[in-house]
Amino acid sequence: AGPHRAGVEVSGENSRCREGSPGLAGTITVEGQTLFYRQAQPAQQAPKLTVLLLHGIRFSSDTWLQLRTLATLAENGYRAVAIDLPGLGRSKDAVAPAPVGQPVPGAFLKAVSEALCLGPAVVISPSLSGMYSLPFLFQHNHLLKAYVPVAPICTDKFTAEQYAQIKTPTLIVYGDQDAELGQASLNNLRHLPEHRVLVLQGAGHACYLDKPNEWHCGLLAFLQQLE
């Protein structure tokens, strides 16, 4: 194979996607903006599934690195890719496609998916990242193998009838101490017909940080059922 280029320009199709994928960290260009990503994959086998990890407003892909979520997923046979959302982390120079709290057209994550050669992926979406993941869920449903919303914003932008149409397997995650977004997002997301709920006891809004072991166990159990 020739030298690896971390930056993958988004073209209309996956012609640039090849065996083996970009290195452990790098950048992609999406809608003219440069986004940072990091990833981990299984050492000895082809990945069973691909997982795309988004993040909240105070966090970045580094959160999933430090928490060992990336490593845990790779060790269990999954390709894990975490991006820094526009304006945040190492993508802070990128311009966000919408103001915070406004839904971003699903084409944005579709372009991310193509640039990273994800194929249908499990999308993990905490907090702020709901503004990206929810429109993606509704507009490009075929690109989601499953959905793992973690007390996301923007759940109130869609109706119970809209949620009822979505057949994507969903794991709704929240901390029982997350008085606002946890409960509010659950009330909306529970209209997704194929959902189950993981409540992290004693955990706040960033529940995965408060209870990392319970988070990883619950996530892995859910992923196993998708294989």
MOFEN-V583246 format. One record per backbone hydrogen bond with DSSP energy under -1.0 kcal/mol. NH is the residue of the N-H (numbers start at 0). CO is the residue of the C=O. Records with the same first field share a line. If there is no record, write none. Layout:
BEGIN
NH=CO + CO
END
This chain:
BEGIN
16=13
25=36
27=34
28=7
29=32
32=29
34=27
36=25
37=81
38=23
39=79
47=76
50=78
51=121
52=80
53=123
58=55
62=59
64=60
65=61
66=62
67=64
68=63
69=63
71=67
72=68
73=69
74=70
75=71
76=73
77=72
78=48
79=39
80=50
81=37
82=52
83=35
86=90
87=84
90=87
91=88
93=90
101=98
103=130
107=104
109=105
110=106
111=107
112=108
113=109
114=110
115=111
117=112
120=142
121=49
122=145
123=51
124=147
126=149
128=125
129=126
130=127
131=128
132=128
133=129
135=131
136=132
137=133
138=134
139=135
142=139
143=140
144=120
145=120
146=168
147=122
149=124
150=172
152=126
156=153
157=154
162=158
163=159
164=161
165=162
169=193
170=146
171=195
172=148
173=197
175=199
176=202
177=174
178=176
183=179
184=180
185=181
186=182
187=183
188=184
189=185
190=187
191=188
195=169
197=171
199=173
202=199
206=204
208=205
209=205
210=206
214=210
215=211
216=212
217=213
218=214
219=215
220=216
221=217
222=218
223=219
224=220
225=222
END
